[in-house]
Amino acid sequence: MKRITLFTQKNCAHCKDAQQYMKTKNYPFRLVDVATPQGRKELSRTGARSVPVIKIGDSVLIGWNMTKFEQLLHQKD
């Protein structure tokens, strides 16, 4: 399984949707709060400026799209 990192912030509905989806599918993921200095620093490395951002292996998905998420998660390297 590829490593999943979810960049999120409080009161973000799409972030909550992504987080809930991953939990129901039992996908292990690391949650990064972009309200913290460390979280902002990590987010800036992705090139994104808004959340949610999901890093799947070496790929970055900006915004929550379940279909694209599944495609990136299951695509062969």
N, C-alpha and C positions, 0 to 999 in steps of 0.2 A: 504494500500500500504506500502511495506517495505521501509525503509529509504535507499536512494542511495547516496553514496559519490564517486565522480570520482577524482582520483589523477592524475594530469597531469603536463606537462611542455610545455613551448613554443617550437615550431617547431617539435612537435610529431604528425605525421600524423595519427597514430592509435588513439591517444587521441582525435584528432579533429573528427575522424569518430564516435567514441563512443559518444562524446558530441552532434554531429549533430543528431545522431540516437535518443538519448533521447529527444532532443528538438522536433523532428518531431513527436514523440510519445506522447509528452506532459507529460513525466515523470518528476516529480520534483526531482532535485538532487542538491547536494552541491558540488561545485568545489573547489578542494584543489591544490594550486600551490606548487609543491615540490621544487621549487627554493627558497622558503622562509624557514627560520629556523623552523617555526611552521609546515609548510607543510612537511618538512623532518622528523620532530619528529613524526607526525601523520603517515606518510608512514612507518617508522621503526616499528611501533606497529603492522603493518599488516604482517611483516616478508618478504615483497617484497623488491626488490632492483631496479626494473625498472618500468616504466610506459607504458601504462596505467594500473592502478589498480582500480578496482571497488568494493567497499564494498556495499553489498546488505544485509541489516539486519545484521546478524552476520557472513554471508558468505563473502569470499574474492575471487574475480575473477582476476587473473593476466593475463594481455593481453586482447585484445578486441576480443570477440567471441560472435556474436549476438545471436546465438542459445543457448549457455551456459548462457548468460546474461538473456534471457527470461525464461529459465528453473529455474534459481535461483530466479528470481523475482516472479515467479508464483507458486513455490513449497510451499506446506503447511508446517508449522513448526511442 
